Amino acid sequence: MLCRITPRCFFMPNDHETDRPCLGYVRGDHYSLMIDAGNSPEHHRLFLGELTAAGLPAPDFIAITHSHWDHTYAMCAAACPTLVNHRTQEHLLRMSGWAWNLPAMEERLRTREDILFCHECILKEYPDLSAIRVVPGDVVYHDRLTLDLGGIHAELLHLENSHADDCSIILIPEEKLVFLGDITCDDLHHDPRCLHQSRYESLRRALTELNFTHAIEGHWEQICSKADVFTGMEETRAEAELLLP
């Protein structure tokens, strides 16, 4: 179901079953922007169907928050340009060379290129592993990109954080809204789960200075306030299995 945040901004909630994240949408007078592509072509098509049902046009661009599979493996189904930062592009290019069969996936678990949680969710989302196709982005930016959608803007900001080295957020200044992706999460791709405290503090400072009142997190089910974001970050810090400098 597509949920309205403001008259111009919408999101489709996440689905824990196969780790589908929230997908966002911003409608401008001239162009529309989707936030993240989804974890599979099926997920992507579901979102487009929700847009059609709501009388909204298909996106003209898709902004990717980071390279993790659940946000990017539907890029192959996109009918419009995808926007990625340079780090995300590096990771997508690397993953585009991966083989998709059970032995290859199990080898990536052994070498810690992937983690068991993602492995299990991918198997649920893709009954046919040969259907997986990882593709690079169409437009690559460094650090920051501003889009004028017509009457509303989107600022793509690559910020230091503890989750992944390529996380970007999408700020909608006119609505005081930010799409955070997974940027406030800890580092889930190492065992044990860890939190890099200096990077986390850098993110906290950046978000403190950012002018927003509401946010959409990649795997939260509702709109949250700025205060909720910082409360969640403190909870993540407290729950981290390993604190690193």
HELIX and SHEET records of a PDB file:
HELIX    1   1 HIS A   16  THR A   18  5                                   3    
HELIX    2   2 PRO A   41  ALA A   53  1                                  13    
HELIX    3   3 TRP A   69  THR A   72  1                                   4    
HELIX    4   4 MET A   75  ALA A   77  5                                   3    
HELIX    5   5 HIS A   86  MET A   95  1                                  10    
HELIX    6   6 LEU A  102  ARG A  110  1                                   9    
HELIX    7   7 LEU A  116  GLU A  125  1                                  10    
HELIX    8   8 LEU A  129  ALA A  131  5                                   3    
HELIX    9   9 PRO A  173  GLU A  175  5                                   3    
HELIX   10  10 GLN A  197  GLU A  209  1                                  13    
HELIX   11  11 LYS A  226  GLU A  239  1                                  14    
SHEET    1   A 7 CYS A   3  ARG A   4  0                                        
SHEET    2   A 7 CYS A   9  MET A  12 -1                                        
SHEET    3   A 7 LEU A  23  ARG A  27 -1                                        
SHEET    4   A 7 SER A  32  ILE A  35 -1                                        
SHEET    5   A 7 PHE A  61  ALA A  63  1                                        
SHEET    6   A 7 THR A  82  ASN A  85  1                                        
SHEET    7   A 7 VAL A 139  TYR A 141  1                                        
SHEET    1   B 6 ARG A 144  ASP A 148  0                                        
SHEET    2   B 6 HIS A 153  HIS A 158 -1                                        
SHEET    3   B 6 SER A 168  ILE A 172 -1                                        
SHEET    4   B 6 LEU A 177  GLY A 181 -1                                        
SHEET    5   B 6 HIS A 214  GLU A 217  1                                        
SHEET    6   B 6 CYS A 224  SER A 225 -1                                        
SHEET    1   C 2 CYS A 194  HIS A 196  0                                        
SHEET    2   C 2 LEU A 242  LEU A 244  1                                        
END                                                                             
